[in-house]
Amino acid sequence: MTNIIDKDRVLIFDTTLRDGEQSPGATMTHDEKLEIAELLDDMGVDIIEAGFPIASEGDFKAVSEIAERSKNSVICGLARANFKDIDRCAEAVRNAAKPRIHTFIGTSALHRAIPNLTMDEMADKIHETVTHARNLVDNVQWSPMDATRTEWDYLCRVIEIAIKAGATTINIPDTVGYTAPAESADLIKRLIETVPRADEVIFATHCHNDLGMATANSLAAVAGGARQIECTINGLGERAGNTALEEVVMALKVRNDIMPWKTGIDTQKIMHISRRVATVSGFNVQFNKAIVGKNAFAHESGIHQDGMLKNKETFEIMRPEDVGLSGTSLPLGKHSGRAALRDKLSTLGFEVGDNQLKDLFVRFKDLADRKKEVFDDDIVALMRSGEDADDHLQLVSMKVVCGTGGPAEATVEMEIDGEDLTAVENGDGPVDATFKAIRKIYPNTARLQLYQVNAVTEGTDAQATVSVRLEEDGIIATGESSNTDTVMASAKAYINALNRVIIRRGKVGEGADTREISYKDVT
């Protein structure tokens, strides 16, 4: 079987479900694995490493079902260099339309010492296990783990053995993130030039991010001749993680002037799968992460905001729409300028003259010095010159009963446009019961995105500040309340957020900006 592809095509090998899940605490359920695999398959990933079948019965079942369901991608399982692992892997991927076995062994001196194998003994083992895998499937990938710290002559020797035994892809792992871009490119180039029959296989790169160079090393390897990049969504993986899929794909897309290689990835689906992986893995994406971080397309500096309003290309090298976002964010803060404030006012439906803007800007700066971020609702409040908003929903009273005897019960009385309404609901704890009672009084489709409690002071009588974030049809609103009674603060924060949603329904028209707003209530 030949494994040759278009020389300008780079295969994307995603190992989120294998290496990514090895991050401590990132274990996914069976259904979550199936969901992520379907998203990867749909976005155009060439090879999905679905798991390590010998590791557990659950991993075996997940790989097996992913293999059966996959429509486009090659489905790959990982196996150590022994017949038992390889047989289990072959069984797991056998129903895939395009199955692959990925087998590996540590080839550096450090790794050879663990099983106490001589160079010759390890070479024999590689020949036997790759041959065995190739007898089970046509598509075999082999990896010399810790390749970047393996002696050059020995690395060439074992790669030649693996190719002769039937490997169709040779993956070169930088297992501990030790190499640098120039070394990465040179290593691949020299291997292709030196190892017999290297032109008959695909060379791949698998880079870890211990020194923060995984993406750079992967792209350098492609420049050296590699035509498969192993990566994960959000860079999830062991220790500091792996090469991030979104980074290499967008780098190839944006810098095709110096990196003229292409992938089959639908980039507009990147943001959706990034957020889904973050949710199911429990690993939130850092705000300043490239491509998919919250701040990747956000501009607070006044100079940057002014430039963005005049020409987006001044401070953005890619369009947020290219990765599935609706547009750029211009969050307001103490570094923002008049141009950004005027733009924000316009999106909120306020048109102001120069003198009014000058006065408002002074009060805005004063507020921004006291808050980390100024939300839309803060701007609305400034326009109202500090007058209280006419809240549609108001809490009148509430009573909550909870303990070990049964589910919590909340009785909530609210006033809605002058009418008193009461509801009683049970829930999984006092806050859940309270929120359910509020939803019963005021039915709505707003989804709870965030519920957070922070103590303001110390002691059992400390004030608790509760923050609630809701989302409804693209409108995101936050409410905040402080009280020595945490459940009371929770109820008020939730109602405050609902009130902000109601305000925005009336303020924001179709196609307008619907970024976060907040409302703070302190009692």
N, C-alpha and C positions, 0 to 999 in steps of 0.2 A: 504493500500500500504506500502510495506517495503522500507526502504531507506538505508539498510545496504549494505556496499561495502567491498571489500578486505581491511583488517585491515592495510595493508601496502600501500594502495593507498590514495593519497591526491588529493582531487578535487580542481581545480582552478576555482574560481569564479571571473570573471573580471568585474569591474564596471567603466571602463574608460568612457563609454558612459553615465553614470549617475553621480556618485560621481566625476569622473575626469572632466566632463564637467561643474561641479559646480565651478571650479576654475574661479575667476573673469577674464573675457577676453578669456576664452577657448571655448566659444560656437562654435559648429560645424554646418555646413549646413546639410540639409537632405541627400544629396548625399555623403557627407563625412562620416556621421554616417553609412550609408549602406556599404561604402567601408571598414571602420574599422571593422565593425561587420563581414564582409566576411573574412577579414584577421584573426580575432580572431577565427572564426569558423574553418578556414583552418589549423591554427597552433595547434589546439587540446584543446582549452579552454573548460572546461566542462560546465560551466554556464556563460552566457552573460547577465549581467543586462543592458538591452538595453535602459532604461530611466525611467522617472517618468510620466506615461501617463496622469495623471490629471493635470500636471503642465501647459501644453499648447497643442493646437491642433497640433502643429508641433511635439512635443514629442510623442503624441499619434500616429500620422501617421508613425513616424520613428520606434517606437516599433512594430507597426502592420506589417509594411513591412519587418522588420528584422525577425519577427516571421514567416512570410510566406516564406522567402528566406532561412532560416537557414537549413543546411543539417545535422549537427552533434550535435551542442550544445543545452543544455536546454536554452530556452529564458525566461528571467525573467523581470518583471516590478515591480517598487516600489509603495507601497501604504501606506498612513497613516492609523491609526486605526479608520476608519469610512467606512460605507457601500458604500458611493459615490465613494471614492477613489478605494476601492477594486473592485467594479463593473466595473469601467472604466479600471482598470488594467486587469481584466479578459477578457474584450472585446478586449483589445489590443493584448493579447498573445494567444487568442483562436485558431488561425490558426497555431500555432507552433506545430511541431511534438511532442515536449516535453515542455509544458508550465509550468511556475512557477509564483506564486504570492509571493512577499516578503513584508510583512506588519510589521510595527514597531510602538513602542511608547516609549517615554522617561520614564524610571522607577526610576531614582534617585530622591532624595528629591528635588533637584533643578528643575528637569523637571516636577515632579508631581505638583509643585507649579504653573506652568504656566497655565494649564487648571483648577487649583484649585480642583484637585481630591484627595479624600482620598485613602488610600491604598486599601480599599475594593471596592470603586467605580472604580478604575483603574483595579483591578483584574476582575471585572465583564465585563468591556469593552474589556479586552484582550480575555476573554472567548467568548464573542459575535462575535468579529471581526475575530478571527482565525477560529471559527466554520463557519462563513459566507464564508470566503475564501476557506475553505476545501470543502464546498458544491459546489463550482464553479470549482475547479481544484483539482487533486489528490496530487500535489506537492506544499506544502506551507512552506515558510520559515518565521520564526518570529524572530524579534530582540528587545531586551530590550535596547533601546538607553541609552548610558552612563552607561552601565552595570558595568564597573569597579569602578564606584563611587556609586553603588546601595547597600543598606544594604543587608548583606549576607542572612539573613532569608527571606527577601522579594524577593530577586532575585530567590532563590530556589522555593519559593511559586509560582511566576508568570511563571517560566519556566515549572513547573509541570502542571499548568493550560493550557499553550499553547500546551504541548504535549498531554494532555487529549482531547483538542479541535481539534486535528488533525494535528498539525505542524509536518512536516517530517524533517526539519532542524532547529536547534536552533543556531542562530548566536549571538556571544558575542562581542559587539562592545566596543572598547576602543576609544570612540567618540572624546575625546580631547587629545589623546596621553599621558595619565597620568600614565599608569602603567609601570612596569619594567619587564624584562624577567622572573625572578624567580616568581613574582606575577602572571604573565600571565599563566605560566605552572601550578602553584598551583591552580589557580582559575578553570581552565578547569578540572583538575584532581578531585578536590573536588566536582564540580557540577556533574560529571559523577558518582561519588561514592555515592552522597547524594540524587539526585533527582530521584524519582520513574520513572521507564520505560525509564531512560536516555539511556539505551543500545539499545532502539528501534529507535533512531534518530541519525542524524549526527550533531555533534557539529562543529560550524564554528567560525572563528576569523576574526575580521575586525579592523585593527589597524591603527591609524593615527600617523603621524610622528612629532608631535609637539616638542618632545624631542630627535628626531633623532633615535628612537628605534623601529620603526614600523616593520622592517624586523626581528629584533631579537625577538620582542614580538610575531610575528606570528609563527616563527619557534619554539619558546618555547611553544606556545599553542599546536602545533602539538605534541611536546614531552609529553604534558599533556593529549593528547587523541583527540584533534581536528582533523578532517579529511576533512576540507574544509578551504581554505585560500582565503579571499577576498582581491583583489589587483587591481592595475591599471598599464597600460603601463607607463613607466618612473616615476612611483610614483605620477602621476598627481592627484590632489584632493584639497579639502578644506584646507585653511591655508598652512601648511607645507607639505600637501600631504598625501598619503597613502603608505601602503606597496607596493613596486614595484614588479610587476610580474617577471621581469627578475632576480631580486635579489633572491627571494625565490626559483625559479625554478633552477637556477644555483647553489645555495647553497646546495640544495638537491642532485643535480647531482655530485657536486665536493666532498662534505663531506658525501657520502653515507656510510662511515665507522662508523660515529657516528649518522647519521640521515638516517636510512635504509628505507626511504619512497620514493615512486616514483610518478611521474605525467605523464600525457599523452601529454605533450607539446613537439612540434617539435622545439627544441632550435635553430636550424639553421635559423629559420624564425624570431628570436627575433630582430636582428638589423634592418631588413627591416621595421617591424611594429613600432619599436621605432622611427625611423626617420620619418615615415609617420605620426604618431600621433603628433610628434613635429611640423611637417609642418602644419597640419590642425588645431591644437589647438593654434598655435602661441607661444607655450612655448618651447623654445630651451633647449636642454639638456645641463646641465653644463659640462664643459670639464672633470672634475675629477669625474663624476658620475660613480658609480660601474657598470660594465658590458657594458653599452652602451655609456658612455662618450667618447669624442674624445681621451682622454689621457689614457683610461682604458687599452689599450694594447700598449702604447707608452713609450719608455725608452730614456731619454736624458743623464742621468748620465753616465760618462765614465765607471765606475765600472759595472753598470748594463748592458750597451751595450756590454762590453767585455764578460760578463757572458752569455748574450743572444746569442751572436755569437758562443759561445762554446757549450752551452746547454740551450735551451729555458726554461727548467724546473727550472733553477736556480732562475728566477724572474717572472715566470708565472705559476699560479696554474690551468689554464684552457687554452684551445686553442682558439684563435680568430675565427678559422673556426667553432667552436662549436656554435657560436652565429650568424654566417653568414658573418663574415669578411674574407677578402682574406688572411690576415696575420698580423704579428706584424709590428709596426712602430718604426723606430729608428730615431726620429727627431734630427737634429743636432743643437747644441747650445753651449754656453760657457762651459757647463759641460761635453761635449762629449770628447772622447779620440781618439787616433790614430787608434785603431781597427775599430771604427765606421766610421771614415773618409775613411779608406781604403775600407771598405765594401761598402760605398756609392759610391765611385769612381768606384768600380767594377761594380755595378749595372747600372751606367751611361755609361759604356763602356770604362773606363780609367783604365789601369794597370800601376802602378807606382812603381819605385824602392824605397829602403829605404831612400836614400839621397833626392830624389825628394819629398817623403812623408814628411820628416822632414822639408823641406823648406815650403811646402804647408801648413803643420800643423800650423806653426808660423803665416802665413798670415790668415789662417782660424780662429785661436783664436782671432786675432785682429779684424776680421770682426764680430765674434760672440759676442765680448764685446760691439759692437755698434748696434747689431740687436737682437731682442727677439728670432727669429728663423731663421736659415740659410736654404734656400730652395735649391732644386737641381740646379736651374739655377745659383744661386750664386756660387755653386761649379764649374759649367761649366765655369763661368767667371773667377774664380781663376785659373783654368787650362789654360785659354787663357792669363794669366798674365795681365789682365786688358784691353786686346784689345776689341774693340767694336764688337759685333756680327753682322754678315751680315744679316740684317733684310730683309726677303722676302717681307714684306708689309711696305710701308712708306706713311705717310700722307703728301700730297703736299699742299692742301688748303681745307678750308671748309667755308660754309656760312649757317647760320641758321636764319629763319624768324619765329617768334612766337608771339602770342598775343591773344586778345579776338575775333578776326575776323574769326577764323577757326583753323584747325589743324596746328601744327608746320610743317615746311618744311625745310629739310636739303639738301644742295648740297655739296657733298664730292668728292674731287679729290685725287686719290691715285696712287702711283707708285708701280707696281708689276713686279719685275725683269726687270726694265728699261722701262716698258710700262705704259703710263699714261691712267688711266680710270676714268670716272666720272659717278656719279649716283645721282639722285634726288628722295627723298622719303618723304612721309608724315608720321606723327606719333603722338602718344599721349604725346606730349611734345617734347622739343628740343632734349633731350638725346635719347628718343625712335626713333625719326626720324633719328638721326645721326647713331645709331646702325643699323637701317634697311638699310640705304644707304651703310654702310660698308659691310653688308651681301650681298647686291645686287652686289657690285663690286667683293667681294670675297665670293662666296657661301660656306657655311660650316655647319656642324652639331653640332658644339660646343654649349653646353647649358650654359646659364648664371646662375651661382650659387650664385654670390654675386655681388652687386653694392653698394659701400659705399663711402660717401663723408665726409671729415673732413677738417675743417678750420685750416690752419697752423698758421695764425696770426689773429688779430682782425681788425674790420672795414670793410667797403664795398669794399675795394680794397684788401682784404685778399686773400692770395693764398689758393686754394682749392686742397687738395690731394685726388685723386680719386683712389679707389682700385676696380679691377674687377677680378673675378674668373670665369674661364670657365672649363667645363668638356666635353671631347670627347672620347668615347670608353675607359674609365678608366684613360685617361690622364687628370690630373688636373693642370691647369696653371693659375698663377695670374699675372696681369699687374698693374703697378702703375704709375701715372703721376701727377705732380703738376703744376698749372697754375692759374693766376688770373682770367682766363676765365674757369668757371666750365665745360662748354660744350666741350671746347677744351681739357681740361684735361681728360674728359670722353672718348673722341674719341681716344686720344693717349693711355690711359690705356687699352682700348678695343683692339686696334691694337697691343699693346705690348704683351697682353695675347695671341692673335692669333699667333703672331710670336713665342712665346714660345711653343705653341702647335705644330707648324710646325717643330721646332727644335727637339722636343721629338719624333715626328713621325719617324724621321730618326735615333734617338739615341736609342730608346727603342724597343727591339725585343719582340716577343711573350713570355709571361710568366714572363717578367722582371718587376722590381719594377717601378711603375708609380705614385709615390707620388708627392706632390705639388712642384711647382717651381714658381719663381717670377722674374719679371723684373721691374726695376724702371727707370723712365724717369723724370727728373726734368728740367723744362725750365723756 
